[in-house]
Amino acid sequence: MDYCKIMRDLREDADLTQQQVADVLGTSQTMYARYERGANEMPIHHLVTLCRYYKVSADYLLGLVPEKQKKHENNK
């Protein structure tokens, strides 16, 4: 699965509009739509922001691993 589809699926699963995600990233809806279509490459700082926002690993969002990875809890 490519990262464009994963980005769209994450957004749709969260019931968000492109405008809402664009607001999180501090960009326009038009530019975010271009990221989702693969027309423009997304800057790394947007990748980091989306990973934190959706609580997924960059490997998952980029399509390098098949499943969402949960964060490891510190053993204290």
N, C-alpha and C positions, 0 to 999 in steps of 0.2 A: 504494500500500500504506500502511496507517495504522501509526502508531507502536506500537500495541498488538500487532499481528501481528508487527512487526519485533522487538519486545522478546521475545516468545514464541519466535520463530524463532532468535534469537541464543542464548537460554537452552537451547533444545532441541538446537541444533547443537553446543553446548559440553557436552552431556550433564549438565546441571545441573538440580537440583530448584528449585522456587520457594523452598523454605526456604534453600537454599545462596545464592541470589541475595539473598534478604531479609537473610541474615547479612552479606553484603558491604555492603549498604546500611544496615545497622543498624536494620532495621525488622522487623515481624512478617511471617510467611508470609501471613497473612490480608490485610494491607495491600498487600503486593506483588501478590498475586492480584488485588486490586481495581485496581491500576495496569494489569496485563496485560489485564483485561477492559474497562478504560476507565471503570470505575465511579467512580474517583477520579483526579484529575489528579496527576501525579508532580511533586514539588518539583524545582526546577532543580538543587539540589545532588545529587539522586539521578541526574538526567540526566547531569551531569558525571561522576559516579562510574561509571555504566554505560558511558559512552563510553570512559573510561580503561580500565576492566576488560576490555571487549571489543575495545579498540583500533580503534574506529570513530569517524567524525565525528558531531557532533550533527546535522548535516544528514541524514546517512544514517539515524540512529536515528529522527529525526522524520519520515522519509519524504519529505524535500525533494529528495533526489537518489536515482537508482535503484540505484546501486552503492556498495559499500563503497569509501571513499577511503583510499588508503594515505598514510601520513605522508611528507612530503617530507624527504629527507635533506639535512643542511647540507653545502654544498660547502666543504671546507677544504683 
